[in-house]
Structures are given as C-alpha cells and as structure tokens.
Amino acid sequence: MESNSTASGAHPSPEVRQGPRRHRKFSIADIIIHLVLALLTICTILPFYNVVLMSFSNTAAISKQLVYLVPTTFDLSAYSYILHEPRFLKALLVTLFVTVIGTSINMLVTVTGAYVMSKTGFPGRKIVMSGIIFTMFFNGGLIPFYLTMKNLHLINNLLVMVLPVAVNTFYLIICIAFFRTLPAALEESAKIDGANELQVLVKIIVPISMPMIATITLFYAVDRWNEWWYGVLFMTNVNLLPMQALLRELLTNYAQVLSSITTSVQLQNSDLQPEMLKMAVLVVSALPIVCLYPFLQKYFAKGVMIGSVKG
C-alpha cells in the first residue's frame, strides 16, 4: 500500500514537509530586556496619559489627586474655553498655512541643497559648507534680525514665519551625509541613459531616499506646527497670530485673571482651573502631529538601498 501511494504521486502533508514547529525559548536575558523595555514604555506613555485625563477632569478631581490612572470625571470646560475663543479658527488656519507651505519650502531647499552639496566636484563646496556650519554657532542677534525683517517688509506677513527658517542647518547636514552614502553607479547609469541632474534627483535619488525624507519632513512639520516665537515677535496684528501663540496668550491671560482673585474660596469655586487649561492646551497643540505620525511611520522601517543596485 505504501508503494502504491508513493507511485500514485501523493504528496506528503505540510507537517511532514516542514517538520514540527519549534517554539522559541526565551532566556533570562530576553525576559529582563523585555521587562526593561516594558517599564520604559510605561514611563514614556504615563505622562501623556496623565495629561489627557487631567484635561478632561474638573476642579474637585484636581484638588484630590495629582496623577490620574483611572478616569473619574469627564469635563469639557477647558476645551470649550479654547474652542470658543473667537480667534481660534483664524489662528488654526494661520498655523496650517505655516505648516504646509513652510514644510514644503523646507524640504525643497533642504533636499536640493543637500544634493548639490553632496557632490565632490561642486566648485567652492568647502567654502559654502564652512559658511553653512558657521551659522550653527553664530548669528547676528535679535535686534539686527528684527530690523532685517522690517526692511524686507515682512512684519505682519505670514511669510516671516516661513522664509527665515527655510532651512535647518542640522537637517541639511544629515541629508548631505545621507546622499553621500548612495552609490555613484545609480547616477552614472541614469546619465548614460540621457537623464539630467534634475531628473536624477526626482526619479532616482528621491524615491530611494523616502525613509530619510519622511523623517526630515516630520521634523520640519513639528517645528513649523509649534512655531510661536516669530508670531509673537513680528505680528502686531492679533488676527495673524499662530495657534501656539494664541494658546499661550489664553493661558497667560487666564492665569492673570485668577491671580486677581483674593480669596481661596472663589478660586476653588471656579469652573476652570489653570491646570485643566494647561493640559487641554497641550492636547490641542500636540494632537494633529500625533495623528500625522502613523502616515509617515511606514517609511521609517523600509530598507533604503534594497534592490537599487544589482551586481
């Protein structure tokens, strides 16, 4: 019977072909590493978790405990105070403009500049690179910077939060170092096929550099989203303040209002505590960037050069 089954072309079952599955045995070192990583994860998440819970708490809950592990209340007073600010929508649109346009300009200048500076044959490359590094250690000071922006007619202009920060020197150096690691055979083969420098950059360099570009884009987006200093410094029109500057103003003004209350009974009876407003401000300012991260995360783990060069 066995010979007949073999001759008839019967295939062995998957269990027979693959053999029994082997379960990985965790050593004591693996267990310790997992426990340490789990502890670090809890220590990282717990502050953010506490911030969110406190933003939804009320006066009575805050007065009883400082750290929240289990939600006890659900109060939207802090968020209502923020969203009912008449200038909030305008400030949000300003921040969106600065983030989208600013990040686009940042990446355009950084990627093109890094590609040029990564070329060893670029004339004067060392001099230009020295000038770029020089800006990391020295600047002209706040007053000359303000006067320069004023002479360029950028006061009360949204571009003042975009153009002066068109490139971050540190991010530029990272891109330059990355482009230098790419094989020269990629560009040479493209140029043999008739591609110019712009086509090489757009069709070859950028696609295989997406993990690095996605990371730098996220860094720039966070910087532009959190922009408030230039808004406070150069915007005399309150309707042009970015959201972060407006939230700071709301928090400062509310703290000044509470400081004028003379009795502790009045402070305790207040519907909105400074801690509630502070935590709500943190949630509102960080939530959009947190939502953006999952869309860029997939690029971080990808291999940069897999399949790009064939021997």
C-alpha positions, 0 to 999 in steps of 0.5 A: 500500500505504501508503494502504491501511494508513493507511485500514485504521486501523493504528496506528503502533508505540510507537517511532514514537509516542514517538520514540527514547529519549534517554539522559541525559548526565551532566556533570562536575558530576553525576559529582563530586556523585555521587562526593561523595555516594558517599564520604559514604555510605561514611563514614556506613555504615563505622562501623556496619559496623565495629561489627557485625563487631567484635561478632561477632569474638573476642579474637585478631581484636581484638588484630590489627586495629582496623577490620574490612572483611572478616569473619574470625571469627564469635563469639557470646560477647558476645551470649550474655553479654547474652542470658543475663543473667537480667534481660534479658527483664524489662528488654526488656519494661520498655523496650517498655512505655516505648516504646509507651505513652510514644510514644503519650502523646507524640504525643497531647499533642504533636499536640493541643497543637500544634493548639490552639496553632496557632490565632490566636484561642486566648485567652492563646496568647502567654502559654502559648507564652512559658511553653512556650519558657521551659522550653527554657532553664530548669528547676528542677534535679535535686534539686527534680525528684527530690523532685517525683517522690517526692511524686507517688509515682512512684519505682519506677513505670514511669510516671516514665519516661513522664509527665515527658517527655510532651512535647518542647518542640522537637517541639511547636514544629515541629508548631505551625509545621507546622499553621500552614502548612495552609490555613484553607479545609480547616477552614472547609469541614469546619465548614460541613459540621457537623464539630467541632474534634475531628473536624477534627483526626482526619479532616482535619488528621491524615491530611494531616499523616502525613509530619510525624507519622511523623517526630515519632513516630520521634523520640519512639520513639528517645528513649523506646527509649534512655531510661536516665537516669530508670531509673537515677535513680528505680528502686531496684528492679533488676527495673524497670530499662530495657534501656539501663540494664541494658546499661550496668550489664553493661558497667560491671560487666564492665569492673570485673571485668577491671580486677581482673585483674593480669596481661596474660596472663589478660586476653588469655586471656579469652573476652570482651573489653570491646570485643566487649561494647561493640559487641554492646551497641550492636547490641542497643540500636540494632537494633529502631529500625533495623528500625522505620525502613523502616515509617515511611520511606514517609511521609517522601517523600509530598507533604503538601498534594497534592490537599487543596485544589482551586481 
